[in-house]
Amino acid sequence: MVKFSLANIGEATAHGPFPVSIFLSNDNIFDTQDQLIKTFTINRIKKNQKKSREIKRKGLPPLDGKFILIVIDPAGVVQEKNLTGNMIVQQILG
């Protein structure tokens, strides 16, 4: 199970729609080797607000030591100057 919240810390409403994708990875680097788990669309997040999501998956291989990557707008649909806040990485510990 993956639970997370996306917060808009910007100065205005973040207008979408924009995709958010969850990947399973062997490392903490987003690349073509990562396995896509789920993609969903966010239509907007108001200034100083959050959107929370939870997903559950069965049938995955052993996950200890792997990484979950949550990538906002992985294909670069939304044009923005600073992309550093567009990825969350968490290692899975047994």
N, C-alpha and C positions, 0 to 999 in steps of 0.2 A: 504494500500500500504506500502511496506517495501522497502526502498532504503538503500544500504550500499556499502562500499568499503573494500576490503581486501588488506592490504599492506604487502609486503615482506620487513621486516626490518632486515632480516638476512644478512649474509655475502656472500651468493651465491644464484643462482636461486633455487626456490622451485619447484622441479620436482614432478609431479603427475603421473598418475591422482590420485586426492584425492577428497572425497566427502565433500560438504558443505550442512548442513541441517538447515532448519528454523523450529523452534518449537513454539507453543503457550503454555504458562505455567501459572499456578496460582501463582507461586512464582519465585524467581530468582535462583532456583536450578535445574540443569539438571538431570532428573530422568525418570523412566518409565511411570510416570503419564502425561508427556508432550505430546501434540498433534502435530504430524509431519504435517507441512504445505507443504513443498517442499524440495527436495534434487536435487542438480545439481553437476556436476563434473568440477573441475578446472584441466587443464592439466599442467600448470606451471605459475609461477609468477616470473618474473625476479627480481633480486636484485634491491631494491629501486623503484619498480614499484607497481601499484595497478590494481586490477580487480574490476570493479563495476557491481552491479546487482540491478535489480528492479523487484519485483513481486507484483501482485495484486490478491486479493482473494475476492469473494463475498460469502454471505450466512453463515458467521461466527456468533456466538452468540455475545452479547454485550461484548466489549473488555476493557472497562474502568477498570483500576486497574490490568489488566493481564500483562504478560511479553512476549516479543519476545526474544527468544534465538537463536542466530546464532552460530552453532557449526561446527567448522572445523574438519573434520575427526572424527566424533562421535564414530566410531567403532574401532579406533586405527589402521587403515590400514598402515599409515606412522609411522615408528619407529622414535621417537625423545625423547630427554632427558627432555625438558621443554614444558609442555602442558599448562602453565598458559595463554598464549596468544591465545588459540584456541577457546575461547568463548566470544561472545559479548552479553550483556544483556541490554535490555531497557524496562522500564515500560511504558505502554500505559496510557496516561492521557487524560481524556475526553475533 
